[in-house]
Amino acid sequence: MVENTVKVDISFRSLLAAVSSLETAEKHQLLEFLEAELFMDEDDSPEDTTEIQAARADYKAGNYVTFDQYKLQRSNK
């Protein structure tokens, strides 16, 4: 299979502008890609990988508390 590649010279500022124009779902896809690229050389244990996958699944399902919600909960105690 022949793979066609294109190298593009784009300024970092232009890249940031392009990223900010993406929809939220596209930004999440980009984040997953970047995390895979950044952390692909790390030797995570199977337990770490499982915990990370579980945390991502919880986040996608909306099972999280924002920092502001956490502060409000703490102040109500």
A tleap script that builds the chain and sets N, CA, C and O, in Angstrom:
source leaprc.protein.ff14SB
mol = sequence {
  NMET VAL GLU ASN THR VAL LYS VAL ASP ILE
  SER PHE ARG SER LEU LEU ALA ALA VAL SER
  SER LEU GLU THR ALA GLU LYS HIE GLN LEU
  LEU GLU PHE LEU GLU ALA GLU LEU PHE MET
  ASP GLU ASP ASP SER PRO GLU ASP THR THR
  GLU ILE GLN ALA ALA ARG ALA ASP TYR LYS
  ALA GLY ASN TYR VAL THR PHE ASP GLN TYR
  LYS LEU GLN ARG SER ASN CLYS
}
set mol.1.N position { 0.850 -1.173 0.000 }
set mol.1.CA position { 0.000 0.000 0.000 }
set mol.1.C position { 0.894 1.235 0.000 }
set mol.1.O position { 1.802 1.342 0.825 }
set mol.2.N position { 0.651 2.150 -0.900 }
set mol.2.CA position { 1.423 3.370 -1.013 }
set mol.2.C position { 0.792 4.429 -0.124 }
set mol.2.O position { -0.415 4.669 -0.168 }
set mol.3.N position { 1.640 5.057 0.688 }
set mol.3.CA position { 1.135 6.102 1.580 }
set mol.3.C position { 1.577 7.456 1.057 }
set mol.3.O position { 2.767 7.695 0.853 }
set mol.4.N position { 0.627 8.330 0.844 }
set mol.4.CA position { 0.933 9.683 0.398 }
set mol.4.C position { 1.034 10.576 1.618 }
set mol.4.O position { 0.157 10.558 2.482 }
set mol.5.N position { 2.100 11.357 1.693 }
set mol.5.CA position { 2.257 12.285 2.811 }
set mol.5.C position { 2.515 13.676 2.282 }
set mol.5.O position { 3.068 13.868 1.199 }
set mol.6.N position { 2.100 14.632 3.073 }
set mol.6.CA position { 2.313 16.038 2.753 }
set mol.6.C position { 2.861 16.710 3.992 }
set mol.6.O position { 2.312 16.555 5.083 }
set mol.7.N position { 3.945 17.457 3.830 }
set mol.7.CA position { 4.474 18.241 4.940 }
set mol.7.C position { 4.019 19.674 4.739 }
set mol.7.O position { 4.159 20.242 3.656 }
set mol.8.N position { 3.475 20.244 5.794 }
set mol.8.CA position { 2.964 21.604 5.726 }
set mol.8.C position { 3.730 22.456 6.723 }
set mol.8.O position { 3.881 22.076 7.884 }
set mol.9.N position { 4.205 23.591 6.280 }
set mol.9.CA position { 4.886 24.530 7.158 }
set mol.9.C position { 3.854 25.546 7.627 }
set mol.9.O position { 3.437 26.416 6.862 }
set mol.10.N position { 3.445 25.431 8.888 }
set mol.10.CA position { 2.412 26.301 9.441 }
set mol.10.C position { 2.925 26.870 10.757 }
set mol.10.O position { 3.550 26.160 11.545 }
set mol.11.N position { 2.664 28.129 10.988 }
set mol.11.CA position { 3.126 28.743 12.233 }
set mol.11.C position { 2.321 28.181 13.403 }
set mol.11.O position { 1.182 27.741 13.247 }
set mol.12.N position { 2.939 28.209 14.558 }
set mol.12.CA position { 2.258 27.695 15.748 }
set mol.12.C position { 1.006 28.510 16.039 }
set mol.12.O position { -0.014 27.955 16.446 }
set mol.13.N position { 1.073 29.810 15.835 }
set mol.13.CA position { -0.090 30.678 16.067 }
set mol.13.C position { -1.242 30.274 15.145 }
set mol.13.O position { -2.396 30.226 15.571 }
set mol.14.N position { -0.924 29.984 13.883 }
set mol.14.CA position { -1.958 29.548 12.937 }
set mol.14.C position { -2.530 28.200 13.345 }
set mol.14.O position { -3.731 27.957 13.221 }
set mol.15.N position { -1.658 27.327 13.832 }
set mol.15.CA position { -2.119 26.017 14.305 }
set mol.15.C position { -3.083 26.183 15.471 }
set mol.15.O position { -4.127 25.532 15.509 }
set mol.16.N position { -2.742 27.048 16.422 }
set mol.16.CA position { -3.632 27.292 17.560 }
set mol.16.C position { -4.969 27.871 17.107 }
set mol.16.O position { -6.017 27.509 17.642 }
set mol.17.N position { -4.935 28.761 16.132 }
set mol.17.CA position { -6.181 29.331 15.610 }
set mol.17.C position { -7.034 28.243 14.964 }
set mol.17.O position { -8.254 28.215 15.127 }
set mol.18.N position { -6.380 27.353 14.232 }
set mol.18.CA position { -7.115 26.263 13.584 }
set mol.18.C position { -7.729 25.335 14.620 }
set mol.18.O position { -8.873 24.906 14.472 }
set mol.19.N position { -6.981 25.025 15.658 }
set mol.19.CA position { -7.495 24.134 16.709 }
set mol.19.C position { -8.671 24.785 17.415 }
set mol.19.O position { -9.662 24.116 17.709 }
set mol.20.N position { -8.576 26.095 17.695 }
set mol.20.CA position { -9.685 26.731 18.400 }
set mol.20.C position { -10.949 26.810 17.564 }
set mol.20.O position { -12.031 27.032 18.108 }
set mol.21.N position { -10.838 26.634 16.255 }
set mol.21.CA position { -12.032 26.662 15.416 }
set mol.21.C position { -12.722 25.296 15.326 }
set mol.21.O position { -13.810 25.187 14.760 }
set mol.22.N position { -12.098 24.266 15.878 }
set mol.22.CA position { -12.682 22.924 15.824 }
set mol.22.C position { -13.885 22.788 16.743 }
set mol.22.O position { -14.022 23.521 17.722 }
set mol.23.N position { -14.747 21.848 16.419 }
set mol.23.CA position { -15.860 21.504 17.299 }
set mol.23.C position { -15.310 20.730 18.494 }
set mol.23.O position { -14.201 20.199 18.433 }
set mol.24.N position { -16.068 20.667 19.563 }
set mol.24.CA position { -15.619 19.999 20.785 }
set mol.24.C position { -15.249 18.545 20.540 }
set mol.24.O position { -14.229 18.080 21.049 }
set mol.25.N position { -16.040 17.825 19.784 }
set mol.25.CA position { -15.747 16.412 19.514 }
set mol.25.C position { -14.426 16.269 18.760 }
set mol.25.O position { -13.660 15.338 19.009 }
set mol.26.N position { -14.167 17.189 17.844 }
set mol.26.CA position { -12.906 17.146 17.095 }
set mol.26.C position { -11.725 17.460 18.004 }
set mol.26.O position { -10.650 16.879 17.851 }
set mol.27.N position { -11.919 18.375 18.946 }
set mol.27.CA position { -10.858 18.696 19.910 }
set mol.27.C position { -10.550 17.484 20.788 }
set mol.27.O position { -9.392 17.234 21.119 }
set mol.28.N position { -11.576 16.740 21.160 }
set mol.28.CA position { -11.361 15.517 21.957 }
set mol.28.C position { -10.572 14.489 21.155 }
set mol.28.O position { -9.692 13.818 21.695 }
set mol.29.N position { -10.886 14.366 19.872 }
set mol.29.CA position { -10.130 13.447 19.016 }
set mol.29.C position { -8.671 13.871 18.920 }
set mol.29.O position { -7.769 13.036 18.975 }
set mol.30.N position { -8.448 15.159 18.777 }
set mol.30.CA position { -7.086 15.688 18.711 }
set mol.30.C position { -6.348 15.439 20.021 }
set mol.30.O position { -5.171 15.076 20.017 }
set mol.31.N position { -7.037 15.633 21.139 }
set mol.31.CA position { -6.432 15.387 22.444 }
set mol.31.C position { -6.009 13.929 22.591 }
set mol.31.O position { -4.908 13.642 23.061 }
set mol.32.N position { -6.876 13.018 22.191 }
set mol.32.CA position { -6.542 11.592 22.266 }
set mol.32.C position { -5.335 11.272 21.392 }
set mol.32.O position { -4.464 10.496 21.787 }
set mol.33.N position { -5.285 11.870 20.203 }
set mol.33.CA position { -4.150 11.654 19.312 }
set mol.33.C position { -2.863 12.180 19.940 }
set mol.33.O position { -1.842 11.494 19.939 }
set mol.34.N position { -2.915 13.400 20.474 }
set mol.34.CA position { -1.724 13.997 21.073 }
set mol.34.C position { -1.249 13.214 22.290 }
set mol.34.O position { -0.048 13.022 22.479 }
set mol.35.N position { -2.188 12.763 23.113 }
set mol.35.CA position { -1.802 11.961 24.273 }
set mol.35.C position { -1.118 10.670 23.842 }
set mol.35.O position { -0.133 10.251 24.450 }
set mol.36.N position { -1.635 10.046 22.803 }
set mol.36.CA position { -1.021 8.814 22.308 }
set mol.36.C position { 0.384 9.090 21.787 }
set mol.36.O position { 1.299 8.299 22.014 }
set mol.37.N position { 0.557 10.207 21.090 }
set mol.37.CA position { 1.879 10.575 20.570 }
set mol.37.C position { 2.846 10.926 21.694 }
set mol.37.O position { 4.011 10.528 21.668 }
set mol.38.N position { 2.358 11.671 22.674 }
set mol.38.CA position { 3.232 12.136 23.744 }
set mol.38.C position { 3.650 11.030 24.701 }
set mol.38.O position { 4.773 11.023 25.206 }
set mol.39.N position { 2.749 10.107 24.944 }
set mol.39.CA position { 3.006 9.117 25.981 }
set mol.39.C position { 3.228 7.718 25.445 }
set mol.39.O position { 3.186 6.754 26.209 }
set mol.40.N position { 3.466 7.583 24.134 }
set mol.40.CA position { 3.608 6.246 23.572 }
set mol.40.C position { 4.898 5.564 24.010 }
set mol.40.O position { 4.987 4.337 23.962 }
set mol.41.N position { 5.897 6.330 24.436 }
set mol.41.CA position { 7.162 5.729 24.846 }
set mol.41.C position { 7.209 5.378 26.331 }
set mol.41.O position { 8.128 4.694 26.782 }
set mol.42.N position { 6.234 5.839 27.078 }
set mol.42.CA position { 6.238 5.554 28.510 }
set mol.42.C position { 5.846 4.108 28.761 }
set mol.42.O position { 5.022 3.534 28.050 }
set mol.43.N position { 6.451 3.542 29.776 }
set mol.43.CA position { 6.159 2.162 30.143 }
set mol.43.C position { 5.111 2.136 31.248 }
set mol.43.O position { 5.435 1.992 32.427 }
set mol.44.N position { 3.851 2.278 30.850 }
set mol.44.CA position { 2.764 2.204 31.821 }
set mol.44.C position { 2.500 0.751 32.162 }
set mol.44.O position { 2.555 -0.134 31.309 }
set mol.45.N position { 2.214 0.535 33.431 }
set mol.45.CA position { 1.849 -0.816 33.836 }
set mol.45.C position { 0.441 -1.109 33.319 }
set mol.45.O position { -0.300 -0.178 33.005 }
set mol.46.N position { 0.062 -2.371 33.225 }
set mol.46.CA position { -1.313 -2.695 32.799 }
set mol.46.C position { -2.367 -2.074 33.723 }
set mol.46.O position { -3.449 -1.689 33.279 }
set mol.47.N position { -2.032 -1.984 35.007 }
set mol.47.CA position { -2.973 -1.378 35.967 }
set mol.47.C position { -3.156 0.106 35.658 }
set mol.47.O position { -4.272 0.625 35.697 }
set mol.48.N position { -2.043 0.788 35.350 }
set mol.48.CA position { -2.135 2.205 35.014 }
set mol.48.C position { -2.981 2.408 33.769 }
set mol.48.O position { -3.839 3.290 33.732 }
set mol.49.N position { -2.744 1.600 32.760 }
set mol.49.CA position { -3.484 1.708 31.509 }
set mol.49.C position { -4.973 1.486 31.752 }
set mol.49.O position { -5.804 2.204 31.197 }
set mol.50.N position { -5.313 0.506 32.570 }
set mol.50.CA position { -6.712 0.222 32.889 }
set mol.50.C position { -7.352 1.400 33.611 }
set mol.50.O position { -8.485 1.771 33.305 }
set mol.51.N position { -6.636 1.993 34.569 }
set mol.51.CA position { -7.165 3.139 35.310 }
set mol.51.C position { -7.364 4.343 34.400 }
set mol.51.O position { -8.358 5.059 34.519 }
set mol.52.N position { -6.429 4.562 33.500 }
set mol.52.CA position { -6.546 5.686 32.569 }
set mol.52.C position { -7.750 5.495 31.655 }
set mol.52.O position { -8.509 6.436 31.419 }
set mol.53.N position { -7.926 4.284 31.141 }
set mol.53.CA position { -9.073 4.003 30.273 }
set mol.53.C position { -10.386 4.182 31.022 }
set mol.53.O position { -11.355 4.699 30.464 }
set mol.54.N position { -10.425 3.757 32.282 }
set mol.54.CA position { -11.634 3.906 33.100 }
set mol.54.C position { -11.932 5.382 33.349 }
set mol.54.O position { -13.087 5.804 33.293 }
set mol.55.N position { -10.891 6.161 33.623 }
set mol.55.CA position { -11.088 7.595 33.860 }
set mol.55.C position { -11.603 8.287 32.601 }
set mol.55.O position { -12.484 9.143 32.681 }
set mol.56.N position { -11.064 7.925 31.453 }
set mol.56.CA position { -11.538 8.520 30.194 }
set mol.56.C position { -12.986 8.134 29.919 }
set mol.56.O position { -13.772 8.958 29.450 }
set mol.57.N position { -13.337 6.899 30.205 }
set mol.57.CA position { -14.722 6.462 30.000 }
set mol.57.C position { -15.658 7.223 30.925 }
set mol.57.O position { -16.739 7.638 30.506 }
set mol.58.N position { -15.257 7.412 32.183 }
set mol.58.CA position { -16.073 8.190 33.124 }
set mol.58.C position { -16.259 9.616 32.625 }
set mol.58.O position { -17.361 10.162 32.676 }
set mol.59.N position { -15.173 10.214 32.142 }
set mol.59.CA position { -15.246 11.589 31.650 }
set mol.59.C position { -16.199 11.688 30.465 }
set mol.59.O position { -17.036 12.588 30.411 }
set mol.60.N position { -16.072 10.765 29.517 }
set mol.60.CA position { -16.944 10.783 28.339 }
set mol.60.C position { -18.408 10.589 28.729 }
set mol.60.O position { -19.307 11.128 28.084 }
set mol.61.N position { -18.642 9.807 29.802 }
set mol.61.CA position { -20.008 9.554 30.249 }
set mol.61.C position { -20.553 10.698 31.105 }
set mol.61.O position { -21.721 10.688 31.495 }
set mol.62.N position { -19.705 11.679 31.394 }
set mol.62.CA position { -20.151 12.813 32.207 }
set mol.62.C position { -20.044 12.568 33.698 }
set mol.62.O position { -20.591 13.332 34.492 }
set mol.63.N position { -19.348 11.517 34.088 }
set mol.63.CA position { -19.192 11.180 35.504 }
set mol.63.C position { -17.957 11.872 36.082 }
set mol.63.O position { -16.930 11.239 36.329 }
set mol.64.N position { -18.078 13.173 36.288 }
set mol.64.CA position { -16.990 13.935 36.863 }
set mol.64.C position { -17.565 15.168 37.557 }
set mol.64.O position { -18.724 15.529 37.350 }
set mol.65.N position { -16.750 15.796 38.368 }
set mol.65.CA position { -17.131 17.010 39.072 }
set mol.65.C position { -16.133 18.089 38.690 }
set mol.65.O position { -14.922 17.871 38.742 }
set mol.66.N position { -16.641 19.254 38.307 }
set mol.66.CA position { -15.730 20.355 37.997 }
set mol.66.C position { -15.122 20.888 39.284 }
set mol.66.O position { -15.632 20.632 40.375 }
set mol.67.N position { -14.035 21.627 39.151 }
set mol.67.CA position { -13.385 22.181 40.333 }
set mol.67.C position { -14.318 23.137 41.063 }
set mol.67.O position { -14.338 23.154 42.294 }
set mol.68.N position { -15.087 23.930 40.332 }
set mol.68.CA position { -16.039 24.847 40.965 }
set mol.68.C position { -17.113 24.082 41.735 }
set mol.68.O position { -17.496 24.485 42.833 }
set mol.69.N position { -17.602 22.977 41.159 }
set mol.69.CA position { -18.593 22.154 41.867 }
set mol.69.C position { -17.983 21.562 43.128 }
set mol.69.O position { -18.640 21.508 44.168 }
set mol.70.N position { -16.743 21.120 43.046 }
set mol.70.CA position { -16.046 20.541 44.190 }
set mol.70.C position { -15.903 21.598 45.302 }
set mol.70.O position { -16.157 21.313 46.472 }
set mol.71.N position { -15.496 22.815 44.924 }
set mol.71.CA position { -15.340 23.876 45.929 }
set mol.71.C position { -16.679 24.187 46.598 }
set mol.71.O position { -16.740 24.403 47.808 }
set mol.72.N position { -17.739 24.207 45.810 }
set mol.72.CA position { -19.072 24.480 46.361 }
set mol.72.C position { -19.489 23.383 47.325 }
set mol.72.O position { -20.035 23.671 48.390 }
set mol.73.N position { -19.243 22.139 46.970 }
set mol.73.CA position { -19.559 21.011 47.859 }
set mol.73.C position { -18.780 21.120 49.165 }
set mol.73.O position { -19.327 20.890 50.244 }
set mol.74.N position { -17.503 21.471 49.059 }
set mol.74.CA position { -16.656 21.594 50.256 }
set mol.74.C position { -17.126 22.729 51.151 }
set mol.74.O position { -17.092 22.608 52.376 }
set mol.75.N position { -17.564 23.828 50.555 }
set mol.75.CA position { -18.001 24.977 51.359 }
set mol.75.C position { -19.331 24.713 52.029 }
set mol.75.O position { -19.650 25.355 53.030 }
set mol.76.N position { -20.130 23.769 51.497 }
set mol.76.CA position { -21.424 23.441 52.083 }
set mol.76.C position { -21.331 22.453 53.236 }
set mol.76.O position { -22.331 22.171 53.895 }
set mol.77.N position { -20.127 21.922 53.484 }
set mol.77.CA position { -19.978 20.939 54.573 }
set mol.77.C position { -19.787 21.616 55.899 }
set mol.77.O position { -19.646 20.945 56.921 }
savepdb mol mol.pdb
quit
